[in-house]
Amino acid sequence: MGSFWMLFAIYTALFLLGMFMMKAGLYTLSGHRLKRWLMRFTATPLQGFAAGLATTALLQSSSAVMVMTVGLVAAGYLSFRQSIGIILGSNIGSTVTTELMTLDIGDGAIPLLVSGALLVFFGRHRLVLGIGMTTVGLAAVLFAMDGFGSLAKPLAAYPFVDAWLKETNRSVAVGLLVGIVLTALVHSSAATIGIAMGFLNEQLLTLSAAIALLLGANIGTCITGLLASIGSSKEAQLTAYTHLWLNVVGAALFAFWTEPLASFAARLSPAPDVQLAHVSVLFNVICSVAALPFVGAIEKVILFLHDRNRA
C-alpha cells in the first residue's frame, strides 16, 4: 500500500508543481500589469468583478489573486468594498483551470513537455520564457491527471479508501468535509477537484458526491486568503472573511441540489470529468452574478459580523 500512496503523493506534487509553473509563466508574460489592472479597474463593483475574473483566468489561481488582493487592501491601494467585486470575479475565473484539466491530448503531453522545457532552458526573451513555463506547467498538470486516474482503482481496493468512497457517495456532508480538509492541506482546490475527477472517471465516485467535494474545495481554498490576512490591517482581514462567507453560503445553498445538478450536468457531456468541470462553472457563475448587485449589502453584513465598531 505504501507504494501506491507514494505514487499518489508524487502525482499530487507534480500537479501542484504544474500549477505553480503555469502561474509563474503567465505572470512572467503579464509582469506587474496584473496588480496595476486591479488597482486601476476596480472603481465600481462591476469593474472589480471583470478585473478579478480576467486576472484569475490569466494566473490560473484564485488563491494567488486573493493573496494579491489582500496585500493591496492592506497597503491601502484598494478598499474593502472594491475587493468584494474582485472576489466575485475571481471565483468565476478559477473555473478556467477546471476546464483545462479535462483536456485529453493523449500522447501529445510528451511533446508539449519537451517543447516547453526547450523554451525554458534556451529562451532568452521574456515572452519565450513565459510561454515555455506555461507549457511545461500544463503538461505536468495533464500528466498528474492521468496519474490520478490510473491510481484510482488500485487505491479503492484498500479498505480505508473503499470505506471513504462509500461514505462520500452516501453523504453530502462527508463530501463537503473531505473537500474542505483536503483543499486546506494542499492549498489548491484544483488539486482536490483533480483527485475527484480521477475517482469519478473510474466510476468510484458518483457525480453528486464529486459535486459535494467540489463545493467543499471552494470553502477550503479560503484558507490561503485567511492566512495571508494574519497581522494585516482590519480591511484586509475583512476581505479574507468576505471570501470565506461568500463560498460558505454558496456551498451551503448548492449542497441541497447536488442530485439535480448531477442530472443536469449529465446532459451537457458524456464525460464525467467534463460534467464536474461544467458544474464548477455553473456554481461559480450563479453565485457570483447573483451576489454582484448586492455588494453594498454584503459589505454591511461583513462589517456587522466582524467589525461592529464600524457597522
C-alpha positions in Angstrom: 0.0 0.0 0.0 2.9 2.3 0.7 4.0 2.3 -2.9 0.5 3.4 -4.1 0.4 6.3 -1.5 3.9 7.3 -2.6 2.8 7.5 -6.2 -0.3 9.4 -5.1 1.9 11.9 -3.3 4.2 12.2 -6.4 1.2 12.9 -8.7 -0.1 15.4 -6.2 3.3 17.1 -6.0 3.5 17.0 -9.9 0.1 18.6 -10.1 0.9 21.4 -7.7 4.3 22.0 -9.4 2.5 22.2 -12.8 0.0 24.7 -11.3 2.9 26.8 -10.0 4.7 26.7 -13.3 1.6 27.8 -15.2 1.1 30.6 -12.7 4.7 31.7 -12.9 4.8 31.5 -16.7 1.6 33.6 -17.1 2.8 36.1 -14.5 6.1 36.4 -16.4 4.1 37.2 -19.6 1.9 39.8 -17.8 4.5 41.2 -15.4 3.3 43.6 -12.8 0.5 44.8 -15.1 -1.9 42.5 -13.2 -1.5 44.5 -10.0 -1.9 47.7 -11.9 -5.1 46.3 -13.5 -6.6 45.5 -10.1 -5.8 49.0 -8.8 -6.9 50.8 -11.9 -10.1 49.0 -13.0 -11.9 48.5 -9.7 -13.7 51.8 -9.3 -17.1 50.0 -9.4 -18.2 46.5 -8.3 -18.7 45.6 -12.0 -15.2 46.7 -12.9 -13.7 44.9 -9.9 -15.7 41.8 -11.0 -14.3 41.9 -14.5 -10.7 42.6 -13.2 -10.9 39.7 -10.8 -12.2 37.3 -13.5 -9.6 38.3 -16.0 -6.7 38.2 -13.5 -7.6 34.8 -12.1 -8.1 33.4 -15.6 -4.6 34.7 -16.5 -2.9 33.5 -13.4 -4.8 30.2 -13.1 -5.0 30.6 -9.4 -7.8 32.2 -7.3 -5.6 31.8 -4.2 -2.8 33.9 -5.8 -5.3 36.6 -6.7 -6.7 36.5 -3.2 -3.2 36.9 -1.7 -2.6 39.8 -4.1 -5.9 41.4 -3.3 -5.4 41.1 0.5 -1.9 42.6 0.1 -3.3 45.6 -1.9 -6.0 46.2 0.6 -3.5 46.0 3.5 -1.3 48.5 1.7 -4.2 50.9 1.2 -4.3 50.7 -2.6 -7.7 49.1 -2.6 -10.7 49.5 -0.2 -12.5 46.6 1.3 -15.6 47.4 -0.8 -13.5 47.3 -4.0 -12.2 43.9 -3.0 -15.7 42.3 -3.0 -16.1 42.7 -6.7 -12.7 41.2 -7.3 -13.6 38.2 -5.1 -16.8 37.5 -7.1 -15.0 37.7 -10.4 -12.1 35.6 -9.2 -14.4 32.7 -8.3 -15.6 32.6 -11.9 -12.0 33.0 -13.3 -10.9 29.9 -11.3 -13.2 27.7 -13.4 -10.9 28.1 -16.4 -8.5 25.8 -14.6 -11.1 23.0 -14.0 -12.0 23.1 -17.7 -8.3 22.9 -18.7 -7.9 19.9 -16.5 -10.4 17.9 -18.7 -8.3 18.3 -21.8 -7.4 14.9 -23.4 -4.5 15.3 -25.6 -3.2 11.7 -25.3 0.4 11.3 -26.2 0.6 15.0 -27.0 1.5 15.8 -23.4 5.1 14.5 -24.0 5.9 16.8 -27.0 4.2 19.6 -25.0 6.5 19.0 -22.1 9.6 18.7 -24.3 8.9 21.8 -26.3 8.1 23.8 -23.2 11.3 22.7 -21.5 13.3 23.7 -24.5 11.8 27.2 -24.4 12.6 27.4 -20.7 16.2 26.3 -21.0 17.1 28.1 -24.2 14.7 31.0 -24.4 16.3 34.4 -23.6 13.3 36.6 -24.3 10.7 37.1 -21.5 7.9 36.2 -23.9 9.5 32.9 -24.9 10.3 32.0 -21.2 6.8 32.7 -20.1 5.3 30.6 -22.9 7.8 27.8 -22.0 6.9 27.8 -18.3 3.2 27.8 -19.0 3.5 24.9 -21.5 5.6 22.8 -19.0 3.1 23.5 -16.3 0.1 22.5 -18.4 1.9 19.3 -19.4 2.7 18.5 -15.8 -1.0 19.0 -14.8 -2.2 16.7 -17.6 0.4 14.0 -16.6 -0.8 14.2 -13.0 -4.4 14.0 -14.0 -3.6 10.7 -15.9 -1.8 9.5 -12.8 -4.8 10.2 -10.6 -6.9 8.1 -13.0 -4.5 5.2 -13.1 -4.3 5.0 -9.3 -8.0 5.4 -8.6 -9.0 1.7 -8.8 -5.8 0.3 -7.1 -6.3 2.7 -4.2 -10.0 1.9 -4.0 -9.1 -1.8 -3.3 -7.9 -0.8 0.1 -10.5 -0.9 3.0 -9.8 2.6 4.2 -10.2 4.2 0.8 -13.2 2.0 -0.1 -14.9 3.0 3.2 -14.2 6.6 2.5 -15.6 6.4 -1.0 -18.7 4.7 0.2 -19.3 7.3 2.9 -18.7 10.1 0.4 -21.2 8.6 -2.0 -23.8 8.3 0.7 -23.4 11.6 2.5 -23.1 15.1 1.0 -21.8 16.3 4.4 -18.9 13.9 4.3 -18.0 15.0 0.7 -18.1 18.7 1.8 -15.8 17.9 4.8 -13.3 15.9 2.7 -13.2 18.7 0.1 -12.6 21.4 2.8 -9.9 19.5 4.7 -8.0 18.2 1.6 -8.0 21.6 -0.1 -6.9 23.4 3.2 -4.0 20.9 3.4 -2.7 21.2 -0.2 -3.8 24.9 -0.7 -5.3 24.1 -4.1 -8.9 23.5 -4.9 -7.9 22.4 -8.4 -5.8 19.5 -6.9 -8.8 18.3 -4.9 -11.1 18.6 -7.9 -8.4 16.7 -10.0 -8.4 13.9 -7.5 -12.2 13.8 -7.5 -12.1 13.6 -11.4 -9.8 10.6 -11.2 -12.2 8.6 -9.0 -15.2 9.9 -11.0 -13.8 8.7 -14.3 -13.3 5.2 -12.8 -16.9 5.3 -11.6 -15.8 5.0 -7.9 -17.4 8.3 -7.0 -20.9 9.3 -8.1 -21.2 12.7 -9.8 -23.3 14.1 -6.9 -20.6 13.0 -4.4 -17.9 14.7 -6.6 -20.0 17.8 -6.6 -20.0 17.8 -2.8 -16.2 17.5 -2.9 -16.1 20.4 -5.3 -18.3 22.6 -3.0 -16.1 21.7 -0.1 -13.0 22.6 -2.1 -14.4 26.1 -2.7 -14.6 26.6 1.0 -11.2 25.0 1.7 -9.4 27.3 -0.7 -10.3 30.3 1.5 -7.6 29.2 4.0 -4.9 30.9 1.8 -6.6 34.3 2.0 -7.2 33.9 5.7 -3.5 33.1 6.3 -2.4 36.0 4.1 -4.5 38.4 6.2 -3.0 37.4 9.6 -1.3 40.5 11.1 -2.7 42.7 8.3 -5.0 45.7 8.5 -8.6 45.3 9.5 -9.8 45.9 6.0 -7.5 43.2 4.7 -8.9 40.8 7.2 -12.5 41.7 6.2 -11.5 40.9 2.6 -10.5 37.4 3.7 -13.6 36.9 5.7 -15.8 38.0 2.8 -14.1 35.4 0.6 -14.9 32.8 3.2 -18.5 33.8 3.8 -19.3 34.0 0.1 -18.1 30.5 -0.5 -19.6 29.1 2.6 -23.1 30.5 1.8 -22.8 29.4 -1.9 -21.7 25.9 -1.0 -24.4 25.6 1.7 -27.2 26.5 -0.7 -26.0 24.2 -3.5 -25.4 21.3 -1.1 -29.1 20.7 -1.2 -29.1 20.5 -5.0 -26.3 18.0 -5.8 -28.6 15.4 -7.4 -30.4 17.9 -9.7 -27.0 19.4 -10.6 -25.7 16.0 -11.4 -28.7 15.2 -13.6 -28.4 18.5 -15.4 -24.6 18.1 -16.0 -25.1 14.6 -17.4 -27.0 16.2 -20.3 -24.1 18.5 -21.1 -21.4 15.9 -21.7 -20.9 12.1 -21.7 -17.5 12.5 -19.9 -17.8 12.5 -16.1 -14.8 14.8 -15.6 -16.2 17.4 -18.0 -19.5 17.2 -16.3 -17.9 18.1 -13.0 -16.0 21.0 -14.6 -19.2 22.3 -16.1 -20.9 22.2 -12.6 -17.9 24.2 -11.3 -18.6 26.9 -13.9 -22.3 26.8 -13.2 -21.9 27.0 -9.5 -19.5 29.9 -9.5 -21.3 31.9 -12.2 -24.7 31.7 -10.5 -23.3 32.6 -7.0 -21.1 35.4 -8.2 -23.6 37.0 -10.6 -26.4 36.7 -8.1 -24.3 38.4 -5.4 -22.9 41.2 -7.6 -25.9 43.6 -7.3 -25.7 43.3 -3.5 -22.1 44.3 -2.9 -23.2 47.1 -0.6 -25.4 44.8 1.5 -22.6 42.2 1.6 -20.2 44.9 2.9 -22.7 45.9 5.7 -23.2 42.2 6.7 -19.4 41.6 7.0 -18.9 44.7 8.9 -21.7 43.7 11.3 -20.2 40.3 11.8 -16.5 41.2 12.1 -16.2 44.9 12.8 -19.2 46.1 14.8 -17.4 49.3 15.7 -17.8 50.4 12.1 -21.1 48.6 11.3 
